[in-house]
Amino acid sequence: MKITAILASCTALVAGQAVAEAHVDKTDWPSSFTVGTASQGGTFFAYGSGWANLVAEELGITGGGEVTGGPMQNMALVHAGEAQFGMTTMGPAAESLEGTNPIAPGLEMTQACAMFPMYQTPFSVTALASSGIESIGDIPEGARIGFGPAGSTSDTYFPRMMETLGVDYERRNGGWSDLGGQLQDGLLDVIAFAAGVPVPAVSQLEVQTDVNIIEFTEEEQAQLLETFPVSAFEIAESTYSTLESDARSVSMWNFAIANCDLPESFVNAAVDVVMSDNERMVGIHQAARSTTPDNWDKNSVMKWHPGAASWFIENAGADIPDDMIYGN
């Protein structure tokens, strides 16, 4: 009798879900979508392509990740509607809303709305072990430093951080995979990464050669915390085989973004796919351990898309003020 009752209950639940899904009006949903990510070899690309494919499969529409210049360009693409979704970091998002995005100076990119929390982006420095560079203070004057794609979070903030820490450098830009190859070939002295960990390019370097993953000293970390919109962070020893202990760092939060005019039901459904099964997201990238509903409060910059806001209010008990929801 109990088994029969349980089976009946489960059948009713599934049937109820099917009826609910059947009543979602999909007439104004796009037939396809793209997610603005970043360069290949970086965390944004691996993570973004993964959740794009997951959403496309679950919702039954065509979608995928697109290689871009990273957070600054993603804000511009999503604002303009050239990409339905994208990924950004709190610093670049704030600059874009203020009209100081270098891609379109003076344009306030207010049509890019918060969608869901992703993970923290640690800032870390990598050099070949053969270089003898084991600390920020060891970086020689005029060092050739790869800061990632132009306009990326790394390229926007890491040069300023290096200057704050007294490092003199030659600035180089490029995709993370390309910069990793240049480091290995001796064309760069250092790569300054701002990406979710483990960074694919660093993991690949570890397999091919000996590297030093350089942490900030307590004093350096304190300087950066005082000067930039970052938080204290530790890169866990287990992240890379090279590390023998946790590495001191700083970080910024990343958020998925959606064009504010996308249908509420579409964005709500996409958020549900990503946020309802964290284990599946961690299978895409380890950084997704932080892609959990309780981190909704890490956004204090962008207005929420109404579809995303309703999901977090209903499923995570989020206390999102009305004036932080687009259209209110």
C-alpha positions in Angstrom: 0.0 0.0 0.0 2.8 2.4 1.0 4.7 1.6 -2.2 1.6 2.2 -4.3 1.0 5.5 -2.6 4.6 6.6 -3.2 4.4 5.6 -6.9 1.1 7.5 -7.3 2.6 10.5 -5.6 5.7 10.5 -7.9 3.4 10.0 -11.0 1.3 13.0 -9.9 4.4 15.1 -9.4 5.9 14.3 -12.8 2.5 14.9 -14.4 2.1 18.2 -12.6 5.6 19.3 -13.9 4.7 18.2 -17.4 1.4 20.2 -17.2 3.3 23.2 -15.8 5.9 23.0 -18.6 3.2 22.6 -21.2 1.6 25.9 -20.0 4.8 27.9 -20.4 4.3 30.3 -23.4 7.3 29.8 -25.6 6.0 31.7 -28.6 8.3 34.7 -28.0 11.4 32.5 -27.1 14.3 32.9 -29.5 15.0 30.0 -31.8 18.6 30.0 -30.9 21.0 31.7 -28.5 24.7 32.4 -28.0 26.7 32.9 -24.8 29.6 35.3 -24.9 32.6 33.7 -23.2 36.3 34.6 -23.7 39.4 33.2 -25.4 40.0 29.4 -25.7 42.2 28.1 -23.0 40.5 30.2 -20.3 37.9 29.3 -17.7 35.2 31.5 -19.2 35.3 29.6 -22.5 35.2 26.1 -20.9 32.6 27.1 -18.3 30.4 29.2 -20.7 30.4 26.6 -23.6 29.4 24.0 -21.1 26.4 25.7 -19.6 25.4 26.9 -23.1 25.3 23.4 -24.3 23.4 22.2 -21.2 20.7 24.9 -21.5 20.4 24.2 -25.2 19.9 20.5 -24.6 17.5 20.8 -21.7 15.3 23.5 -23.4 15.4 22.0 -26.8 16.8 25.0 -28.7 20.0 25.6 -30.6 22.7 27.4 -28.5 26.4 27.5 -27.8 29.3 29.4 -26.5 31.1 32.1 -28.6 34.7 33.1 -28.4 35.0 36.8 -27.4 37.4 39.2 -25.8 35.9 38.5 -22.3 33.9 40.4 -19.8 34.1 43.9 -21.3 33.1 42.7 -24.8 30.4 40.5 -23.4 28.8 43.4 -21.6 28.7 45.2 -25.0 27.5 42.2 -26.9 24.6 41.5 -24.5 23.7 45.1 -24.1 23.3 45.4 -27.9 21.5 42.1 -28.2 24.2 40.6 -30.4 24.5 37.8 -27.8 21.5 36.7 -25.8 23.7 35.7 -22.8 27.2 36.3 -21.6 29.5 36.3 -18.7 31.2 39.2 -16.9 33.0 40.2 -13.7 31.8 42.7 -11.2 34.6 45.3 -12.0 34.1 45.4 -15.7 30.3 45.3 -15.2 30.4 48.4 -13.0 32.7 50.2 -15.5 30.3 49.3 -18.4 27.2 50.6 -16.5 29.1 53.8 -15.7 29.9 54.3 -19.4 33.7 53.7 -19.1 33.9 50.4 -21.0 36.8 51.0 -23.4 34.9 49.3 -26.2 32.3 52.1 -26.3 33.3 55.0 -24.1 30.4 57.0 -22.9 27.8 54.3 -23.5 26.0 53.2 -20.4 25.4 49.5 -21.0 22.2 49.2 -19.0 20.6 46.5 -21.1 22.8 43.8 -19.7 21.1 42.2 -16.6 22.3 39.8 -13.9 21.3 36.2 -14.5 23.1 33.9 -12.0 26.2 33.8 -9.9 29.1 31.9 -11.3 32.3 31.8 -9.3 35.2 34.0 -8.1 38.0 34.9 -10.4 41.3 34.8 -8.6 44.2 36.9 -9.8 47.4 34.7 -10.0 50.8 34.9 -11.6 52.6 32.0 -13.3 56.2 31.8 -14.5 58.5 28.9 -15.7 60.4 27.4 -12.8 63.6 27.8 -14.9 63.1 31.6 -14.8 63.9 31.8 -11.1 60.8 34.0 -10.6 59.3 32.8 -7.3 57.7 36.0 -6.0 56.3 39.3 -7.3 59.5 40.9 -6.1 61.5 38.6 -8.4 59.9 39.9 -11.6 62.7 41.7 -13.4 62.4 45.3 -14.7 60.9 45.4 -18.1 59.5 41.9 -17.8 57.3 40.7 -20.7 53.9 40.0 -19.1 51.0 38.4 -20.8 47.7 39.9 -19.4 45.2 37.9 -21.5 42.9 39.2 -24.3 42.6 43.0 -24.6 39.7 44.3 -22.6 39.4 41.2 -20.4 39.2 41.4 -16.6 42.8 40.3 -16.5 43.9 43.0 -19.0 41.8 45.7 -17.3 42.9 45.2 -13.7 46.2 43.2 -13.6 48.4 45.9 -15.2 47.1 48.3 -12.6 47.8 45.8 -9.9 51.3 45.2 -11.1 51.9 49.0 -11.1 50.6 49.3 -7.6 53.0 46.5 -6.5 55.9 48.4 -8.2 56.4 46.0 -11.1 57.8 47.5 -14.3 56.7 45.5 -17.4 56.1 45.3 -21.1 52.4 44.6 -21.7 51.4 41.7 -24.0 47.9 40.5 -25.0 46.5 37.4 -26.5 44.4 34.3 -25.8 45.4 32.2 -22.8 46.4 29.2 -24.8 48.6 31.3 -27.0 50.2 33.1 -24.1 50.8 29.8 -22.4 52.7 28.7 -25.5 54.7 31.9 -25.6 55.7 31.5 -21.9 56.8 27.9 -22.6 58.8 29.1 -25.7 60.6 31.9 -23.7 58.8 34.7 -25.4 57.2 35.8 -22.2 58.6 36.1 -18.7 55.3 35.9 -16.8 51.6 35.4 -17.3 49.2 37.3 -15.1 45.9 35.3 -15.0 42.6 36.5 -13.9 40.4 33.4 -14.4 38.5 30.8 -12.5 40.7 28.0 -11.2 42.0 25.6 -12.4 42.9 27.7 -15.4 43.1 25.2 -18.4 46.2 26.8 -19.8 48.1 26.5 -16.4 47.0 22.9 -16.0 48.3 22.2 -19.5 51.6 23.9 -18.8 52.1 21.8 -15.6 51.9 18.7 -17.7 54.5 19.9 -20.2 57.0 21.8 -18.0 57.9 22.9 -14.5 56.1 26.2 -13.4 55.9 28.4 -10.4 52.5 29.6 -9.4 53.3 32.8 -7.5 51.2 33.9 -4.5 51.0 37.5 -3.1 52.6 38.2 0.2 50.3 39.4 3.0 51.5 43.0 2.4 50.9 42.7 -1.3 47.4 41.3 -0.8 46.6 44.1 1.7 47.7 46.7 -0.9 45.4 45.2 -3.5 42.5 44.9 -1.2 42.8 48.6 -0.3 43.1 49.8 -3.9 40.8 47.6 -6.0 37.2 46.1 -5.9 38.6 42.7 -4.9 38.2 40.2 -2.0 40.8 38.0 -0.3 41.0 34.6 -1.8 43.1 31.4 -1.4 43.8 29.1 -4.3 43.5 25.7 -2.8 46.6 23.4 -2.8 44.5 20.7 -4.6 43.9 23.0 -7.6 47.3 22.4 -9.2 49.9 19.7 -8.8 52.5 22.4 -8.6 51.2 23.9 -5.4 52.5 22.5 -2.1 50.1 24.7 0.0 47.2 27.1 -0.5 48.3 30.2 -2.4 47.3 33.7 -1.2 45.4 35.7 -3.9 42.6 38.2 -4.5 39.4 37.7 -6.5 36.4 39.2 -8.2 32.9 37.6 -8.5 31.7 36.6 -12.0 28.0 36.6 -13.1 26.2 35.3 -16.1 24.3 38.1 -17.8 21.2 38.2 -20.1 19.9 40.9 -22.4 17.3 42.6 -20.3 14.6 42.4 -23.0 14.7 38.6 -23.3 11.4 36.9 -22.4 11.0 36.4 -18.6 10.0 32.7 -19.0 13.0 31.9 -21.2 15.5 33.4 -18.8 13.7 31.8 -15.8 13.9 28.4 -17.5 17.6 28.8 -18.4 18.5 29.8 -14.8 16.6 26.8 -13.6 18.7 24.4 -15.7 21.9 25.8 -14.4 21.0 26.4 -10.8 19.0 23.2 -10.1 21.8 20.7 -10.4 25.2 21.9 -9.1 26.8 18.5 -9.5 26.2 18.6 -13.2 27.7 22.1 -13.4 30.8 21.0 -11.4 31.2 18.3 -14.1 31.6 21.1 -16.6 34.2 22.9 -14.6 35.4 22.7 -11.0 34.9 26.5 -10.6 31.2 25.8 -10.6 31.4 24.7 -7.0 30.4 28.3 -6.3 27.5 28.3 -8.8 24.9 27.9 -6.1 21.7 29.8 -5.3 22.9 31.2 -2.0 25.5 33.3 -3.8 22.8 35.5 -5.4 23.8 38.3 -3.0 27.2 38.7 -4.6 25.7 41.0 -7.2 25.5 44.6 -6.0 26.2 46.2 -9.4 23.7 45.1 -12.1 19.9 45.1 -12.2 18.5 41.6 -12.3 16.6 40.2 -15.3 13.0 39.7 -14.0 13.0 36.1 -15.0 16.2 35.4 -13.0 15.0 37.5 -10.1 11.8 35.5 -9.8 13.7 32.2 -9.8 16.0 33.3 -6.9 13.1 34.8 -5.0 11.0 31.7 -5.3 13.8 29.1 -4.9 16.5 30.7 -2.8 14.5 33.1 -0.7 16.5 35.9 -2.2 15.6 39.4 -0.9 16.2 41.3 -4.1 15.0 45.0 -3.8 12.4 46.0 -6.4 14.7 48.8 -7.6 17.3 46.2 -8.5 15.0 44.3 -10.9 14.9 45.6 -14.4 11.6 47.2 -15.4 10.5 48.0 -11.9 
